Amino acid sequence: MPHQLLTTWRDYQQSIDEILALAGRTLSIFDHDLSLLKPDDPSRHAQLRRLLVGRESACRLTIVVQQPDFVRQHCPRLLNLLTLYAPAVTLVEAPTTLASLRDSLLIADDRHVLVRFDRRQPRARRLIDEANDCEPYVARFAEILAEGGETISPTTLGL
């Protein structure tokens, strides 16, 4: 089904897996903290790794989070991908100017999108193989990324 409205957490989680499986060149993620995306879940980590392993330089994983604590504390596998595939992986903490945004975006190859309208609700829209309908979401992600932010390092600096 190319276009679907989702209303349950179960459907939302299944759609995450579907979009991750479809990613072939690029994956763009904007989320509050990645806790619902579960990037360290073994099957999801495998999908992220598959995107990056053995690919040419055109493959990109770009993640923007509003709150990086979950990533730093609970996502060692994701941080390891950042270390191993540094040129192809970007992980950014969104600037405070974006703190009021409540939606989430998961975009694969600029033609498959999962957008959750509010971070506290499962209401979402999934678009599969709909490049034209995905354009506004791709542009929105580009605007979010253009706002800048602090790059998240895979290592903890200290004394």
C-alpha positions as CSV (number, residue, x, y, z in Angstrom):
1,M,0.0,0.0,0.0
2,P,1.7,3.2,-1.2
3,H,0.0,5.6,1.2
4,Q,-1.4,4.8,4.6
5,L,-2.5,6.6,7.7
6,L,-1.4,4.9,11.0
7,T,-3.2,5.1,14.3
8,T,-1.6,2.5,16.5
9,W,1.9,2.1,18.0
10,R,2.1,-1.4,16.5
11,D,1.5,-0.1,13.0
12,Y,4.0,2.6,13.6
13,Q,6.7,0.2,14.7
14,Q,6.0,-2.1,11.7
15,S,6.3,0.9,9.4
16,I,9.7,1.8,10.8
17,D,10.9,-1.7,9.9
18,E,9.4,-1.4,6.4
19,I,11.0,2.0,5.7
20,L,14.4,0.8,7.0
21,A,14.2,-2.3,4.8
22,L,13.5,0.0,1.8
23,A,16.5,2.3,2.4
24,G,19.1,1.7,-0.3
25,R,21.1,5.0,-0.6
26,T,20.1,7.4,2.0
27,L,18.3,7.5,5.3
28,S,17.3,10.7,7.0
29,I,15.9,10.8,10.5
30,F,14.5,13.6,12.6
31,D,13.3,12.6,16.0
32,H,13.0,13.8,19.6
33,D,15.4,11.2,21.0
34,L,15.3,8.0,18.9
35,S,13.8,6.0,21.7
36,L,10.8,4.8,19.6
37,L,13.0,4.2,16.6
38,K,15.1,1.7,18.7
39,P,18.2,1.9,16.6
40,D,20.1,-0.5,18.8
41,D,17.5,-3.3,18.4
42,P,19.4,-6.1,16.7
43,S,17.2,-6.2,13.6
44,R,17.1,-2.4,13.2
45,H,20.8,-2.1,13.7
46,A,21.3,-4.7,11.0
47,Q,19.3,-2.6,8.6
48,L,21.3,0.5,9.4
49,R,24.5,-1.5,9.0
50,R,23.3,-3.0,5.7
51,L,22.8,0.5,4.3
52,L,26.4,1.4,5.1
53,V,28.4,-1.7,4.6
54,G,30.0,-2.3,1.2
55,R,28.4,0.8,-0.3
56,E,29.9,3.6,-2.3
57,S,30.4,7.1,-0.9
58,A,26.9,8.0,-2.0
59,C,25.3,6.2,0.9
60,R,24.3,8.5,3.8
61,L,22.7,8.1,7.2
62,T,21.8,11.5,8.6
63,I,20.2,11.8,12.1
64,V,19.0,14.9,13.9
65,V,17.8,14.5,17.5
66,Q,16.4,17.1,19.8
67,Q,17.5,15.3,23.0
68,P,20.8,13.3,22.6
69,D,20.9,11.7,26.1
70,F,19.0,8.6,25.0
71,V,21.5,8.1,22.1
72,R,24.5,8.6,24.4
73,Q,23.2,6.3,27.1
74,H,21.4,3.6,25.3
75,C,22.7,3.4,21.7
76,P,26.2,2.0,21.7
77,R,25.6,0.2,18.4
78,L,24.5,3.3,16.7
79,L,27.5,5.2,18.1
80,N,29.8,2.4,16.9
81,L,28.3,2.8,13.3
82,L,29.2,6.5,13.7
83,T,32.8,5.5,14.5
84,L,33.2,2.8,11.8
85,Y,31.4,4.7,9.0
86,A,32.1,8.3,10.0
87,P,32.1,9.8,6.5
88,A,28.7,8.3,5.7
89,V,27.0,8.9,9.1
90,T,26.1,12.2,10.6
91,L,24.5,12.6,14.0
92,V,23.4,16.0,15.1
93,E,21.8,17.5,18.2
94,A,19.2,20.0,16.9
95,P,19.6,23.6,18.1
96,T,17.3,24.9,20.7
97,T,15.5,27.0,18.1
98,L,13.9,23.7,17.0
99,A,12.8,22.6,20.5
100,S,9.1,23.3,19.7
101,L,8.9,20.8,16.9
102,R,6.9,17.8,17.9
103,D,6.9,15.6,14.7
104,S,9.3,12.9,13.6
105,L,10.6,12.0,10.1
106,L,12.0,8.8,8.7
107,I,12.9,9.3,5.0
108,A,14.5,6.6,2.8
109,D,16.0,7.5,-0.6
110,D,13.7,10.6,-0.8
111,R,10.8,8.4,-1.9
112,H,9.7,6.5,1.2
113,V,8.5,8.5,4.3
114,L,7.2,7.8,7.7
115,V,6.1,11.0,9.5
116,R,4.6,11.0,13.0
117,F,2.7,14.1,13.6
118,D,3.2,14.3,17.4
119,R,5.9,12.6,19.4
120,R,3.4,11.4,22.1
121,Q,0.9,9.9,19.7
122,P,1.1,7.1,17.1
123,R,-0.8,9.0,14.5
124,A,1.5,8.8,11.4
125,R,1.5,8.8,7.6
126,R,3.5,6.3,5.6
127,L,4.3,6.9,2.0
128,I,6.0,4.1,-0.1
129,D,7.5,4.8,-3.5
130,E,5.9,8.2,-3.7
131,A,8.7,10.6,-4.6
132,N,6.4,13.5,-5.5
133,D,4.4,13.2,-2.2
134,C,7.6,12.9,-0.2
135,E,9.1,16.2,-1.5
136,P,7.6,18.4,1.2
137,Y,9.0,16.1,3.9
138,V,12.4,15.9,2.2
139,A,12.5,19.7,2.0
140,R,11.4,19.9,5.7
141,F,14.3,17.6,6.7
142,A,16.7,19.8,4.7
143,E,15.5,22.9,6.5
144,I,15.9,21.2,9.9
145,L,19.4,20.1,9.0
146,A,20.2,23.6,7.7
147,E,19.4,25.0,11.1
148,G,22.7,23.6,12.3
149,G,23.3,22.1,15.7
150,E,26.0,20.3,17.6
151,T,27.6,17.2,16.1
152,I,27.3,14.3,18.5
153,S,30.6,12.5,18.9
154,P,30.8,8.7,19.3
155,T,33.4,9.1,22.1
156,T,33.1,10.8,25.5
157,L,35.7,13.4,26.1
158,G,37.0,13.8,29.6
159,L,40.0,14.0,31.8
